[in-house]
Amino acid sequence: MRPDTPKSPNAPQPNQYKQDPRFKTAHKEAWIGVALAIFNFIWWFGFAYGLGGRPVEEYTYILGLPDWFFWSCVVGFILMSLITVVLAKFVLTDMPLDDDPAYHPNPPNFHDQKGPNS
Amino acid sequence: MNIGVLIPLILFLIAIFAIGFIASKQMGSGGSFLQDYFLGGRELGGFVLAMTMVATYGSASSFLGGPGTAYTVGFGWALLAMTQVVTGYFVLLVLGKKFAILSRRYDAVTMIDFLKARYNSPAVAILSAIAIIVFLFSAMTAQWVGGGRLIESLTGLSYTSALFIFAISVLVYVTIGGFRAVALTDAVQGAIMIVGTLILLIGVIIAGGGIPAIMQDLLNENPRLVTPFGADGSLTAAYVSSFWILVGVGVVGLPQMVIRTMSYKSSRAMHRALAIGTIVTGFIMLNMHLIGIFARPVLPGIEVGDKVIPLIALEVLPPWLAGIVLAAPMAAIMSTVDSLLLLVSSAIVKDVYLNFIKPDAPEKRVKMLSFGITGVLGIIVFLLALQPPDLLIFLNLFAFGGLEAAFIWPIVLGLYWKHGNKYGALLSMLTGIGSYIAIHFYNQEYGNLLGVHTVTLPVVLSLLAYLIGSLAVKREPFQF
């Protein structure tokens, strides 16, 4: 921990007895993760065994792949990708992760090797 | 052996070395050495975070074993592999911001630091450290054997020299570069996996005369290859679905994944990693397993599953391109062992030495020790991988399922349930590991209990154990 810096007099003090307000959002987002996994499972299972349970002669082929596999795994994967992109862009909340950012200033050359998109 | 295949592989190794050196130069630019070496200073951006999660998790089995099984079993195995798409978003969303915030608040550098702060119990810390060291050490050795075998089959070198090349490459960049080197090389390795997968898929489809033709060949050979039930009809819905626990949601309990969810720079990095991780995981899993299936009509009669991908690459691609593509499984193996190596080393230095032996060790000593232990561990693994002892192979069987059963509830419920306490955590870990080993033997003897994968019941039992332990002994809500 660094010694106090001039701009931190009003920094919020972590309160031991009240829930961190950020946790409410964090809890909600964790439930989104659980809900998404359940939805993903139902989609995957439903198409795989719903369509795939028929006799092989009745299968149709989409882009050359058996229909059950196409809907369950190919469309399922594309759908989940789209959902996570929407989540990342519009749903999840941006928040500071440090308790008191004023105590953890980023040293100057800390950021010189970010990923290409960050 | 073909020189054309070797050149891209050698270039790949040189690039990986270079990244290790660059990462080691950046170390010590701020923060403490431990944070830097074992956690990359918590500064991973979205892209690197996503790639290091995918690459660490995508091991030899995703690139060699999995597609090899798909070759034998057909679409049923690809269906099973797609349960892994969930890991791309589940681990990050469920541990999520609360874990990131708390691990910063507790100044946690390892998963055990978090457990220790949350449960305030040396017993929990010791038991976790033992589990991590024993199981991950065994898992790491098994992966090294895989890496050695792959180089052996590609170059025609003897197994010993192949393993030596593999060991030196991994050791150098992990020892000097730490977590940052691991994460950065993972990003490069992940990119190689994506490109390699795509090239090989196109090559196989062309060699097979288009997907409809391949499908017709499969139908002529055995119609069950295109059903979800496997070539011999033995893949049941219950068995395949239970893989949602082993390779999907249960991954939340694996230390090598947990450590990554506390290493990112900001919540924005996490959001980005969530989407990139899902897309990359799904892309690699879908395409690698399709390659395995499509390889069947192109190159029939391969007996050893692990050889399907190397053989098909050499068959359908020009040598230099095959070299690039075959760097992908090598990247997958390397990026798994490098994180395991660092994790075992952090468990020894941080969780055992600094916690219990010498909490006030000076920074310089810690530094020497971290480099030293990482290097020595690597050498021990190399020696063991030359001739893996039975015990190691035996322990490796339990590594991932056992760790998931042990840690999933102490981590997840410890994070979200204030009534969880050390009694629950201890009982849950012991129940998880114990029942996993017991059910493993039962399943070997009598076939899968209730028709599901071995890991399923231990995860349920360890949940019950956690609830009973937490509620029965002493109920005291935890202040986060």
Interface residues (C-beta under 8 A of the other chain):
Chain A: P14 Q16 Y17 Q19 D20 R22 F23 T25 A26 H27 E29 A30 I32 G33 V34 L36 A37 N40 F41 W44 F45 A48 Y49 G52 G53 V56 Y59 Y61 L63 G64 L65 P66 W68 F69 S72 C73 V74 G76 F77 M80 S81 T84 V85 L87 A88 K89 L92 T93 D94 M95 P96 L97 D98 D99 N106 P107 N109 F110 H111 D112 Q113 K114 G115 P116 N117 S118
Chain B: I22 Q26 S29 G30 G31 G41 E43 L44 G45 G46 F47 V48 L49 M51 F75 A78 L79 M82 T83 V85 V86 G88 Y89 F90 L92 L93 V94 L95 G96 K97 K98 A100 I101 R104 R105 R180 L184 A187 G210 I211 P212 I214 M215 L219 P223 R224 V226 T227 P228 F229 A237 S241 W244 G248 V249 K265 S266 S267 R268 A269 M270 H271 R272 L274 A275 I276 T278 I279 G282 F283 L286 Y416 Q479 F480
